[in-house]
Amino acid sequence: MSFPINNANDFNPYINAHAEAARSVPQAAPRPVMRPGAGIGSVNGQQVSMAPLSRSGFTSAFSTQQTSVVAHRARLAISARNAQQILANTRDLSQKAARDMHAIATLELRGLEATYEIISLMSKNHIARFSRSDIDTIVEALDDYQAQYGDNFLMNVSAMGYPSLEHYLDSTGVRGTHAVETFIREFTDRHTDASDLTEDDMDEIKTRLTDRLAEPTSILKNFIHTGPRLSSIPLLKGATGTDNPVTTQVNGADTVISALNGQAINFNGFLSTTADFSVALEFAGLTAAEDLGTPMFTVDLNSNSEESEVLRRTALRFVQSKECDTDSILYYFKSNNVAGISINATKASAYPDVEPDRLATEDEILLNPGHFFQPEQIVLHSGGVAMIGSLSYGRDTG
């Protein structure tokens, strides 16, 4: 089976793994397979070098013009006295961070009724363009993505261009029968009970991506890509930063450090967002905003002020020394021509007489693979981090 060369994201996880054409001369030893999320990606037609931000490889960091600006600021001399004076103003810094978090909580899409209804209508109009049989197939693909048994993980693997779970696991370093079976047991146990997993069950999970989910993944990507583009609307996402490889979790410290260095964050798989702040909190592993702990300060990456640079350097030190917890991350996306649909509205249009399912409360706006986030403000709390910035679709080149 050939490895993927050009997948939907123009992201090639096997960029250094392709054998050259056969020659009559001795061949060198094969180069190592690239980790998921590493390699060369295409963002709006530009080739960029990606570095993974999780063991799964579902998110990556890449450098932008902002990265160069931040690197220049990092070389500027700042007197210790000035830095101490800035950091001594803890009350004002904390109050500013609290106000920024309050803005995130109150400027949610669900509270903007007119805008929310427009997005719902756009999603309904989009699916109404398809035939009855196509609509059924699209909704089945959405159901697969939202299933309880981890199919969203496997569909993200497929969206990144891997033809099978074993190809993907090989690139993560999980090789050999025992290692693969251990991964499958841990993956299954995450979503259900793996205690009575049979050999047939193992085989079904091992081949599920190829046999069952590759086609729904392709259908879902095409459906969202041909759909409406959304701009100037707030979208929220919660993420946990404990980097469990059988989940879509990220490495929280690496993610926040990349943002503080001015790098953009690329979502290599589908991007699940919500219109509801409380849902974002839940996905960040929190039950209430207070669980984020004490507001510390906000780093403004768009500011050239000495204060902003002092706070940025301090934030880096706090994250690296674990004085700031990065296990809970909130994203506040300011959308810019993003490709996404409201799952609730899409299903309601497809089956108007069917009651909403158990996941309707998540109010999910599902975005296609290939979106990238450029952080602008980073709000540090003692128990978590919120990041505010622009979100764009990297597969649109025109």
N, C-alpha and C positions, 0 to 999 in steps of 0.2 A: 504494500500500500504506500503510495507516495505521500510525502509530507506536504502540508499546505504552503503555497508560495504567496498567492495573493488572496487573502480572505477579505471579509466585508470591511474590516477595519484598516486594511492595508498594513496590517501588523503581522510580522512574520516571526513567530516564536522560534522557528528553526533556522534563522538567518545564517548561522554558521554551521549548520548540520547537513547541508546538501552535498552529496558526493559529486565531484566533477565528472565530466564525460570520460568514459574509459579510454585510457591511453596505453601505449606499449611500453611505458616507463614505469618503474616501481612507484607506487602511490604512498604518500605520507600517511602517518597515523591520522585517523579521523579527529576533527576538532570537536570539542565538547558541545553537547546540546545546550542552547541558551535556556536560562531559567524563564518560566512564564513571566511575562511583563517586562522582560529585558530585550534589547535589540533595537532595531531601527523602525520607527513608526512614521506614518504620514498624518500630519495635522493640517487640514486645509491645503493639501498639496505640497506642504513643506516637509522634508525629511528631518526627523529629530531623533536623538538618542534617548531611549527610555530606560529608567531604572525602577525595578519593582518596589512597591511600598507594602507588600504583603507576601506571605509565603505562597498564597494562592496565585498571585500575579494578576489579580483582577483590577488593581490600580497601579499606576506608575507615575513617576515624576519626570518632567523634562524641563530643560532650561528655556527661558524666553528673554526678551529684552529687559524685562523687569529683573531677572536674575543678575544681569550685568549691572543694572543700576544699584541693586542691593549690595553687590560685591564691591562696587566703588565706595559706597557709604561705609562699608565695613572696614575699609582701609583708612578712613579719616581719623585723625587724632582727636580724642575728647578728654578733657582734663578730669582727673578723679574728683576734684571738688565739684565741678558741674554735674557729674553723674550722681554724686551723693546727694546734692540738692534736689535733683529731679526725683530720685527714688525715695527721698525722705518725705515727699508729699503723698503719703500713702492714702490718706483719706480722700483727697480729690481724685486720685488715680482709681481707687476702688469705686467711688461714686460714678465716675465716667464709665467704667466697665459694667456696672449695674444698669446704667441707662441704656447702654448698647444691647445688653441681653434683654432688657424689657422691650426694646424696639423689635428685636427678633421674635419675641413671643407674641407681640400684638400685631405685627404686620404680616400675619400669615395669610395665605391665599384663601383659606376657608372663611376668613372674616371679611374678605372683599367680595361681596355677593355678586355684584355685576360682572366682575372679571371672572369669577368662578363659573358663572353661568355661560359666559362666552366660550370658555375653554370646553365646558361640557357640550355645548352646541357644536363646536368645531369637531370634537371627537365623534359625536353622533352623526354628523354630516359625512364624515370620512368613511365610516363603516357602511353607511347607507349606499355608498357607491358600488358596493360589491354584490355579487349574486348570493342567493340564499345558501348555496352549498359552500361558497367561499367564506361567508359570514360564520357558518357553523365551524369551519376549519380554523378560522382566526380565533374564535372564542375558545375552542379546544386548546389551542396553543397558549392562550392566556391562562386557562385553567391549569395547564401543565406547569407554567411558570410559578403559579401561586400554590401549587400542591404542597401538602404537608411533608412530603418525603424527600425534600432536598433536590427536586428536579431543577430548581432555579440555579443551583450550583452547577449541575451538569450542563444546563443550557448556556451558562456563561462560559464554560469550558469550550463548548461547541462554537459559541459566538467568536471566540478568540482564534478559531481556525484549527483546533485539534480534532483529528478524525475519530479518536477513540479515547476513552478514559486512560487506557494503558500508555498511549503516546504522551498524554498530559503528565501522568505520574512519572514516567521516565524522565521527563524534563525537570521535574522537581527533585529528582534523586531517589524516588521511591521505585525500586527495581527488585525483581525476583518475586516468586510466588508468595512467599511468607509476608514480605513487606506490602505487597498489593492487597493481600487478604486482610492484613492488619488495618490498612487505610480504610478498606470497605467496611470493616466492622465498626471502626470509630465513626465513620461517616454515617452509617446506618443508625448507630446508637445515639447520634446527635438528634435524629429526627423521629426515631421510633425505638422499639426494643430489639436489640441485636442478639439477645441471649439464645434464641432458638433459630439463628440463621443457618440454613442448610447450604450444602454445596451448590444446589440448583439456584438458591436465592443469590448466592455469591456471583454465579455466572450471569444471572439476569441483571444484576446491578452493574457488573463489569462491562456488559455489552449494551446497556440501556441507552447510553449516549448515541452509539452508532445505530442501533436497531430501532429505537423508539423516538429519540428526542432531536436528532439532527434536522429532520424535516420541519417539525414545529418551530425550531429555532430560526430556520431560514424564513419561514412564513411570517413569524413575528417581526423579524428584522425588516423584511420588505414592507410589511404593513405599516410599521411606524415610520420608515424612511419616506414612504410616499404620502405620508399624512401631513397635517398642518405644522407650521413652524410657530413657536410660541416665543414672544418677546415681552420684556418689561413686566414680568409677573414674578412674584416670590415663590420659590420652591424650597422645601426643607428636606433634610436627610439626617438621620441619626446613624451613627456607626460606633461599634465597639472596637477598641484598639488592642485587644489581647492576642490577635493574630493566630487564631486557631486555624490550621491548614485545611480542615474539613468544612469550613464556613467561608462566608464572604467578608469576614473581619479583616481589619488592616493592622499594620504595625503602627500603633498610635504615635510613638515617639518619632519614628522616621517620617511619618506623614506631616506632623506639625513642624519638625525641623526643616523639611523640604519647603513648606509654605513660608516659614520665617526667612528662608534663603531666597525667596522670590520665585521659586519654581512653580510651574503649573502642575496640576494633578489630572492625569488622564484616566478615564473610566473605560477599561478595555472590554468590559462586559455590559450587560444591560444596567441601567441606572434607575433604581427604585427611589422615587421621591414621594413626598406626601404634601397635602395641602393643610395638614393639621399639626400644630406645634406639639401637642401632647403625644401624638404618634411618633414624631421624630425623637422625642425624649425617650419613649419606650424602646425604640430601636438602638438608642445610645446606652441602654441598660439602666435608665433612670425612671423613677416614678413621678418626680416633680422637679421643677427648675431649681428648687432649693438643694436638691441632691448634688448639684454642681459645686456646692461649697461656697467659700468666700470669694467674691469678685476681687481680682487682683489689679489688673490693668489691661488696657487695649493697645495693641501695636498697630499703628497705621502705616502700612507698607507704601502708601502713596505719598506720604509726607517726607519732605527733605529736612525736617526740623531735627535739631540735636536731641530733643526729648524723645522723638520717635525712634531714633537710632539707639539711644541708651536703653529704651524699653525693649527694642528688638534683641539687642545683645543680652539683656537680662533674661528675657524669655528663653533664649537659646540655652543659657546657663541653667535656668530652672528646669527645663525639659530634660536636658542631659543629666542633671543631678537628681532627677525625679522629685524635685520640690513642687512640681506641678504634675498632677495626674493626667495622663493622656489616654486612659482606658475608655473614656466617654467623649465622643466628638460629635458636635452638631455643625451641620453645614447650612448656611443661608445663601441660596443661589439666586442671583439676579440674572434672570434668563435673557439670553441674547440669541434669538433665532434657533432655539432648541427644537429637536424632533421628539415629540412626545404625545401621548394620548392619556385621557382619563379612563382608567379601567372601569370604574363604576358607570360612567356615561356610555362607554362602548358596549358593555354588557346589557345595560338597560335598553339601549337602542336595538340591540340584537334580539333580546327576549323581553319585551315590555311587560309580559304577563307573569314573569318569573320573579319571585321574591329575591331581594339581594342576598348574596351568600355571606358566610361568616367573616370574610375579609373586607366587606364593604366599608367597615369602620376605619380601615387603614387609609381610605381616601387616596389611593395611589395614583400618581401621575408617572407612568412608565416611559422612560426615555431610552433611545437606542444606544447600542454600543458606540463608543467613539466620541463621547462628550469630554470636554476638558474644562477645568475650573482654575481660574486665576485669582488667588487670594488677594484681598485688599485690606481687610482688618482681621486681626486675630485677638479674640477676647479670652484672656486667661482667667480661670477660676482655680481654686485649690483642688477641686475634684473633677475637672474636665476643661474642655476647650471648645469654643465656638469660632467658626471661620466664616467670614462674610466675603463674597466676591462675585465675579461674573462667571456665568456658565455658558459655553458655546458648543456648537456641534462641529466636530472636526472633520466630518465627512463631506461637508458642503464646500466646494472649491470655487464656486462662482459667486 
